[in-house]
Structures are given as structure tokens and as C-alpha cells.
Amino acid sequence: ESTLRVVAEALSLGLGANSGSFFICSDDRWRLAHFFGDKPATDTQLAQRAHALLEEDSPLVHLAMLETPDAFEAQLLKQGIEVVSAIGDPQQQVGLLLLGREKSVRPYTRVQLDFVAETCAQVSWALNSLRLLDELIAAEEQAATGRVALGVAHDLGKELSWMKRLAQKLPSRIA
């Protein structure tokens, strides 16, 4: 969340974005990860439908520049969403950014859209790195648990072996 908070601030200050929403997809389920600004989109079904607008060769859709938006695209524009951008590469999109802007301001320029696309690429890299770090930590925890279990089994085995030898000698000592 701290990563997304920094990115949200950069988009807000750098572009004058009035609102924005980050959605993350895991196990084919969308969830809201972070939002900022006035009246951000928070509906996960909206995000799923917006994600369908993206194409493999176009990870960003600038709704304000569409000549004839369809009903759903017009609905997004009416809600103040101007840009839909993928977070992740085309083969493995991990998230989505819905970016809004005040209606009184002109649409985003090509340079601003490139900034959004590059920002989303950096977010993708950061989220992927965090995921790999989580996997590495989980693997190390499992390995440490295995080492502890092995040590306990070894020490317990030595004690049980010693007790077994004493128990075997007990009948001859009783006699």
C-alpha cells in the first residue's frame, strides 16, 4: 500500500489527477488496493469491465480521446475516469489503474500519458518484486521450520534411544 500511496501522490501532483483507483487481480478476482482524490472508482465489477477495454498491444486507453465511445466508455467518462491503464505486462497483468481528472481541464497530453504508462510499468515491477520477496520469505520460513524439526527429532531420538537401552537392561537388574 505504501508503494501505491507514493504513486498516487506522484500522479496527483505530476498530472493534476483529481482521482484514481488501483485494483489488483489475484486468482481472477479484482480487489481495490488503493484510491485517492475526489469520488474515485471503487467498484470491482467496474474495474473488471474496464480491464476488458485494454488490448495486448495497448495497455492504456485514453477515454477522453475516443471518437465514438461505446455505452460503457461513456459511463466511465461520466464518472470522471479518463484513463484506464494496465499494471503489468500483457502476458501477466496484475492490476489496473483508473485515473480521473477534473472536467474543466483539457484531456491528458501524449507526454502525460507516457508518464502514466511508465509509472504503471514501475508499479508492476515493484509489485512483482514484492511478490517474489514474499515467496522468498515464505520459502525461508519453511526451510527454518524444517531445520528446527530435524534438530528436535534428532535430540529427541537420542534421548529415546538412551531410555530404550536402560529399559532393556531393567529386567536383568531387577533379577
C-alpha positions as CSV (number, residue, x, y, z in Angstrom):
1,E,0.0,0.0,0.0
2,S,2.9,2.4,0.7
3,T,4.1,1.9,-2.9
4,L,0.7,2.7,-4.3
5,R,0.4,5.7,-1.9
6,V,3.7,7.2,-3.3
7,V,2.5,6.6,-6.9
8,A,-0.9,8.2,-6.2
9,E,0.9,11.3,-4.9
10,A,3.1,11.4,-8.0
11,L,0.1,11.1,-10.3
12,S,-1.8,13.7,-8.3
13,L,1.0,16.2,-8.2
14,G,2.6,15.5,-11.5
15,L,-0.5,15.3,-13.6
16,G,-3.1,17.1,-11.6
17,A,-5.1,13.9,-11.4
18,N,-8.3,14.5,-9.5
19,S,-8.9,10.9,-8.5
20,G,-7.5,7.5,-9.1
21,S,-8.0,3.8,-8.1
22,F,-5.6,0.9,-8.1
23,F,-7.1,-2.5,-8.5
24,I,-5.1,-5.7,-8.0
25,C,-6.1,-9.0,-9.6
26,S,-5.2,-12.3,-7.9
27,D,-6.8,-15.7,-8.6
28,D,-9.0,-14.0,-11.2
29,R,-10.6,-11.8,-8.6
30,W,-10.3,-8.0,-8.6
31,R,-9.9,-6.1,-5.4
32,L,-9.4,-2.4,-4.6
33,A,-5.9,-1.9,-3.4
34,H,-5.7,1.9,-3.0
35,F,-7.6,5.0,-4.1
36,F,-7.1,8.8,-3.9
37,G,-8.8,12.0,-4.7
38,D,-12.5,13.1,-5.0
39,K,-15.0,10.4,-5.9
40,P,-12.6,7.6,-7.0
41,A,-14.0,4.5,-8.6
42,T,-14.2,1.7,-6.0
43,D,-16.4,-0.9,-7.7
44,T,-14.5,-4.1,-8.5
45,Q,-17.0,-5.0,-11.3
46,L,-16.3,-1.7,-12.9
47,A,-12.6,-2.5,-12.8
48,Q,-13.2,-5.9,-14.4
49,R,-15.2,-4.4,-17.2
50,A,-12.7,-1.6,-17.6
51,H,-9.9,-4.2,-17.8
52,A,-11.7,-5.7,-20.8
53,L,-11.1,-2.4,-22.7
54,L,-7.4,-3.0,-22.7
55,E,-5.7,-4.8,-25.6
56,E,-2.5,-6.7,-25.6
57,D,-0.8,-4.1,-27.8
58,S,-2.4,-1.2,-26.0
59,P,-2.0,-1.3,-22.2
60,L,-3.5,2.1,-21.9
61,V,-6.8,3.6,-23.0
62,H,-7.4,7.4,-23.1
63,L,-11.2,7.6,-23.0
64,A,-11.3,11.4,-23.5
65,M,-9.8,11.0,-27.0
66,L,-12.1,8.3,-28.2
67,E,-14.1,9.5,-31.3
68,T,-17.2,7.4,-30.6
69,P,-17.1,5.9,-27.1
70,D,-19.5,3.0,-26.5
71,A,-22.0,3.0,-23.7
72,F,-19.6,1.6,-21.1
73,E,-16.8,4.0,-22.1
74,A,-19.3,6.9,-21.9
75,Q,-20.3,5.7,-18.4
76,L,-16.6,5.7,-17.3
77,L,-16.2,9.3,-18.7
78,K,-19.3,10.4,-16.9
79,Q,-17.9,9.0,-13.6
80,G,-14.8,11.1,-14.2
81,I,-12.5,8.3,-15.4
82,E,-10.3,9.5,-18.2
83,V,-7.5,6.8,-18.4
84,V,-7.6,3.1,-18.0
85,S,-4.1,1.6,-17.7
86,A,-2.8,-1.9,-17.1
87,I,-0.3,-2.7,-14.4
88,G,1.9,-5.5,-15.5
89,D,3.0,-6.9,-18.9
90,P,0.5,-8.1,-21.5
91,Q,1.0,-11.8,-20.5
92,Q,0.5,-11.2,-16.8
93,Q,-1.4,-8.1,-15.9
94,V,-1.5,-7.9,-12.1
95,G,-3.5,-4.7,-11.8
96,L,-5.3,-1.8,-13.2
97,L,-5.3,2.0,-12.7
98,L,-8.4,4.0,-13.3
99,L,-7.3,7.7,-13.4
100,G,-9.7,10.7,-13.3
101,R,-9.3,14.4,-13.9
102,E,-11.3,17.5,-13.3
103,K,-13.8,18.1,-16.1
104,S,-12.6,21.8,-16.6
105,V,-9.1,20.7,-17.6
106,R,-8.1,19.6,-21.1
107,P,-7.5,15.9,-21.8
108,Y,-4.1,14.5,-21.0
109,T,-1.4,15.0,-23.5
110,R,0.8,12.3,-25.1
111,V,3.6,13.1,-22.7
112,Q,1.3,12.8,-19.7
113,L,0.0,9.5,-21.0
114,D,3.6,8.3,-21.4
115,F,4.2,9.3,-17.8
116,V,1.2,7.2,-16.7
117,A,2.3,4.2,-18.7
118,E,5.8,4.4,-17.4
119,T,4.5,4.8,-13.8
120,C,2.3,1.8,-14.2
121,A,5.3,-0.2,-15.5
122,Q,7.3,0.8,-12.4
123,V,4.4,-0.1,-10.2
124,S,4.3,-3.5,-11.9
125,W,8.0,-4.0,-11.3
126,A,7.6,-3.0,-7.6
127,L,4.6,-5.3,-7.1
128,N,6.4,-8.2,-8.8
129,S,9.5,-7.7,-6.7
130,L,7.3,-7.6,-3.5
131,R,5.6,-10.8,-4.6
132,L,9.0,-12.5,-5.2
133,L,10.2,-11.3,-1.8
134,D,7.1,-12.7,-0.1
135,E,7.8,-16.0,-1.8
136,L,11.4,-16.0,-0.7
137,I,10.5,-15.2,2.9
138,A,7.9,-18.0,2.9
139,A,10.4,-20.5,1.5
140,E,13.0,-19.4,4.1
141,E,10.4,-19.8,6.9
142,Q,9.6,-23.3,5.7
143,A,13.3,-24.2,5.5
144,A,13.9,-22.8,9.0
145,T,10.9,-24.8,10.3
146,G,12.3,-27.9,8.7
147,R,15.7,-27.4,10.3
148,V,14.2,-26.9,13.7
149,A,12.0,-30.0,13.3
150,L,15.1,-32.0,12.2
151,G,17.1,-30.8,15.2
152,V,14.2,-31.6,17.6
153,A,13.8,-35.1,16.1
154,H,17.5,-35.7,16.4
155,D,17.7,-34.6,20.0
156,L,14.5,-36.5,21.0
157,G,15.7,-39.6,19.1
158,K,19.0,-39.6,21.2
159,E,17.0,-39.4,24.5
160,L,14.6,-42.1,23.4
161,S,17.4,-44.3,22.4
162,W,19.1,-43.9,25.8
163,M,15.8,-44.6,27.6
164,K,15.3,-47.7,25.4
165,R,18.7,-49.1,26.3
166,L,18.0,-48.5,30.0
167,A,14.6,-50.2,29.8
168,Q,16.2,-53.2,28.1
169,K,18.7,-53.6,31.0
170,L,16.0,-53.2,33.6
171,P,14.8,-56.9,33.7
172,S,18.4,-58.1,34.3
173,R,18.9,-55.5,37.1
174,I,15.6,-56.4,38.8
175,A,16.6,-60.1,38.9
